[in-house]
Amino acid sequence: MFPNNASPVLKSFRRHLIFLGCLCLLAPCALAEITSIAFASCIDDEKPNHPIWKALLKVNPEVAIFMGDNVYLDLSRLKTDTLTEEFNANYTKLGEIPQFKALRSSSQILAIWDDNDYGQRDGDGSFEHKEFSKQKFLEFWDIEPRSARAEREGNFDSVWIGQGEQKIQVILSDTRYFRSSWKRDSSATECTAGNIVPSDDEDATILGTAQWSWLEKQLSEPAAMHIFVSGIQVIPEEHCFERWGGFPHERNRLLELLSQTEARSIILSGDRHLAETSRLLPKEEPRINNELIEFTSSSFTSRVGFGASETNNHRVKDDNIRVNNFGLLTLDWQNGNFTVEYLDRSGTILQKFQTVIELSDAEP
């Protein structure tokens, strides 16, 4: 291209061209054709040999998200002088499950808490031991003590997976540390265990002021996809257990925010001891600009069988799943679509959802 006696400037230009050419050749190799993300919640650490662990290992996900109730603390014995003993015992049992150890060595693990690993049934911001609970959580899940997640109030984080045009933002929200108390109907004759009714208190919050501000900044980041992870369900409204619909103004704010992102946003949730896919369309909810889909997976090894005949007007399928399960999100970058499957203890696919990823507007 250039003669050997070319000027130093031309020789430097040639070296830069060769370097850029090598980058262009190498770049496609660095991008994955498929990204797989498993997600699960509600783990009974008293069932270390549950066969669903092997089913999860078999799919070999690149990332595994544990969405809360990852251990079940014995709340009846949760007293100040036994806090360390109680937390350590439960986390030790989870950590010693052979398949969990194998998963930690083969997949990137992300985790949030829900009430049972937070340390209080339906726990909110008034829980007196929440800082201790956070400390034990961070220790077990290997969160760097000097990280932003560890140093700020609350237990929330944003994690990036993939690279370039395939960068996915996983937002791990905290629906416990700052949350106001639910409004409950003491006269309820049905669903007496939950009896949570919508509150019109505009000052009540789920995320708290600081986390809301942080979330808005996170969702303004360019990405191929935003995955919002919540311990409790966001879209379903009819049931009377913990849900974002307990504070409608907070739910509306979140739905608006998620529907306005440049790239597609989806929601992952747990808690319910059932699995289902919920979808919200702009024609059903004028506040949102784009379709929102929520994938709920629960429970992994804990009790199941709940939710028969439960109403969810936003459910995609006719019925929910009431056996042990985990979700598997697969992004097919080559064909531009993503698939979510719910698998049972044998690895059998119970339900499947597939749609197109619109990446043209994303500029990571």
Secondary structure, DSSP 8 states (H G I E B T S, - for coil): ---TT--HHHHHHHHHHHHHHHHHHHHHHHS-SEEEEEEE----TT-TT-THHHHHHHH--SEEEE-S--S---GGG--GGGHHHHHHHHHHHHHT-HHHHHHHHHSEEEE---HHHHTSTT--TT-TTHHHHHHHHHHHTT--TTSHHHHSSSS-EEEEES-GGG-EEEEE--SSTT-----B-TT-SS-TTT-B-----TT--SSHHHHHHHHHHHHTS--SEEEEEESSBSS--SSSSSBGGGSHHHHHHHHHHHHTSSSEEEEEE--SSSBEEEEE-TTT-TT-SS-EEEEE---SSS-----TT---TTBSSSS-B-SS-EEEEEEETTTTEEEEEEE-TT--EEEEEEEE---TT---
